[in-house]
Amino acid sequence: MLRGWRILLVGGSGGIGAAVAQALLAEGVDELITAPSVPQARADRLRTEHVDLSNLASVEALAQRLADVPLNAVINCAGVNGNRRLFEGDWVARVRREMEVNYFGMLNLAAAFGPALAARPGGRFMTLLSFLSHVNLPAMASYCASKAAAHSVLQALRAEWAAAGVTVCGVYPTAVDTSMSKGLTGAKQSPQELAREMVQALVDGKETLYPGEAAGAIRGYLADPLHMQLRMLG
């Protein structure tokens, strides 16, 4: 399904990112560029690179190192979540860190790699957001705010790159069974299932993906946003 594709995956060492890396390799991607911690089972198709997504200079340096690679897609799975209420603990440092990675990190990636994607027909830019981009869960309020900001700028990127033919896709899962959601109860989608849906959306050129139970959740939100927000207060 991905034969001939060359893909940069940022955040490939996390629970979801690692599953996405394995799904991309399983679908035959020609070259996957991702974090050094990804298992080396298919080393012939794997190139490891390190980048600090919150540092624009680091992201631009990565773009320079990959200038000779004809990238078909950039996938961003990087994210941090302090899992705290808004003003708990050292809230200033936590909120800044979430914004630096979840919002500015995605913006840095787009700025550095947008020209390369626009230079090739059918370029793809996919970023992992959250259903909480649309509604705030007070137990992780600043995380939700950072994802809402990323969702908003993703809409701007879609408009900016439309003329160049770059497909911009936002992925909005509900709870996924990773360390980030260990404090949440209820049903959780497996990282492997989410990864399969993301790869299919990438191939299909989708602009929005609400995987698993998120499809039903967004319908409920759109029908009555205030009711959904009140539910989150519990």
N, C-alpha and C positions, 0 to 999 in steps of 0.2 A: 504493500500500500504506500510505502514511503521510499521506494527505490528511486535513487537519484536525488533525494533531498539531503540538504546540509542544514543542520539546526543548532542554534545556540540555546541552551537551557540554563537559566540562572536560578539558583536555589535547588539544584538537583540533589543536594545531600539531605534535605528534609524528608519527612515522611511522605508527603504528597509528591514532592519533586523527585525523590528516588523511584517512586512507582511510575511516574511519567517517563523517567529515563529508561526504565526497563521496558515500558510499553513501546516507546519509540524504537528501541533496538529490536524488539520482537517483531515490529512491523517493517523492518528492513531498511531503516534510515541509513544512508550511505556514510554520513559522518555526523557524530553527535559531539558537541563541544560543551563540557559541563564541569562540575566540581570534581576535584581530585578524589573525594571520598566515595564516588559512585563505583560499585563493583566492576572489576576489570574483565568480566567474563567475555566480552567481545572487544578486546583491546584494539583489534585491527580497525574498528569503526569508531573508536572513542578517542577524543583528544581532551585532555584535562587542562583547565585554566582556572586561575583564582582571580576573583574580583571583589572589591568592596563596593557594593551597590550604592551605599550612601555617600560615596566619594566620587564626584564627577570626574576628577583627574584619573582615578583608577579605572572607571568605566571607559573613558576616552582612550586610555592606554590599551585596554583590551580590544577596543575597536581597531586601533592601529595594528595590533598583533594579528588580527583576523582580516586585515584589509584585502588579502589575496584569496579569501574564502568566499565563494559565491553563495551567500546565505539565502535559503528559501524562507526561513522562519526564525523568529526570536520568541522564546517562551519564558515568561517570568513567573516563577513559583516562590520567590523569596518573600518572607514576611515575618514579622515579630508581633507578639501579643503579650502585653504585661499582665493580662487577666486580673485587673484591679478596677475598683470603682474610681470615679474621676479624680478625686483629690486624696486618695489613699497614699500613704507612704511618701517616697520621694517622687511626687507626681510630675514635677517639671521635667526631670531627666527622662522619666518613662515616656511621657507624652512626646517629647522631642525625638526620642529614639524611634518610636512607632511611626512618626511622621517622616523621619529621615529615611527609613527603610521602605515603608509601605507606600508613601506618596512620592517623596523626592527620588527614591531609588528607581521607581518605575519611570519617572520623568527623565532621570539621567540616562537610563537605558534607551528610551525613545529618542532622546536628543543625539546620542552617540551612534545608534544603529539605524535610525530612520532613513538617512541618505542611502545606505547600502540596500535596504529593503526596497526603497523606491526605485532603485536603479535596475531592478529585475522585475519582469512581469510576474504578477501573482504572489508578491511577498505577503507574509503573514506576521502579525504581531499579536501574541496572545498573553494575557496576564491573569493570574489567579487572584480574584477579589473575594467576595463573600456575600451571602444574602444580607449580611449585616451592613453592607454598603447602603442599603435602602432603609433600614430601621435600626435604632440604637438599643442595644442591650446594656443596661446600666452597670452590670457586673464587669463589663469590659468596654466602658464608654469611649475612652480615647482611641482604642483599637478600631471601634466602629467608625469614629470620626475620620481616622486616617484612611480607611477603606472607602468611605463616602467621598473624600477628596480625590482619591485615585479614580473612582468611578466617574466623577465629574470630568476630570482631565482626560480620561479615556475617550469620552464623547468628543472632546475637542480634537484629539488625535485622529479620530475617525474622520472628522470633517477636514482636517489639515491634509491627510494623506489620500483622501478619496480620489482626487484627480490623478494621483500616481498609481492607482490600482492596488494599494496596500490594504489588505483586509485586517481590521482591528477587532479582536474578539475578547470580550470580558467573560470570565467564568465565575459563577455565583453559587457555590455550594452552600448548603446548610451545615450541619455538624458532620465532620469527617473524623474517623477513628485514628487520631494522632495524639501526640503528647500535648499539643496545643489545646485540645478539647477534653482533656482528662477530667476536668472538673464539671463537665456537663453530663446530664443524665438524658435518657431517651435514645431513640434510634440514631445510629451514625452510619454514614456511608463508608465503605472501605476505601483506602487510598487507591487500591488496584482498580476498583470499579470506576472511580472518578477518573483515573488516568486513562482508562479505555475510552470513556466518553469524551475526554479532552482531545485525544488523538483523532478520534472520528470527526469531531467538530473542526479540528485543524484541517484535515483532508477535505472536508465538505465546504470549507470556507465560511463557516458560520460566524456571525458577528456577536452573538449572545448565546451563552450556554447556562441553563439552570438545570444542573444534573440531579439525578435521584429525586428526593422529596422536595427539592427547591422549586421545581416547576409548579407544584401545588401551592407552596408557600407564597410564591410571587403572585399567583392569582388571588389568594386571600388578601395579600397586602394591597394590591391594586383595587380590589373591591371595597376595602374599608381600611385605609392607612391608619386612622386613629385607633381603631379597635386592635390592630396588630401592635401598635406602639404600647397600648395599655396592657396587652398580654405580656409584653417584654418586662414590664415593671415587676412582675412576680418573680 
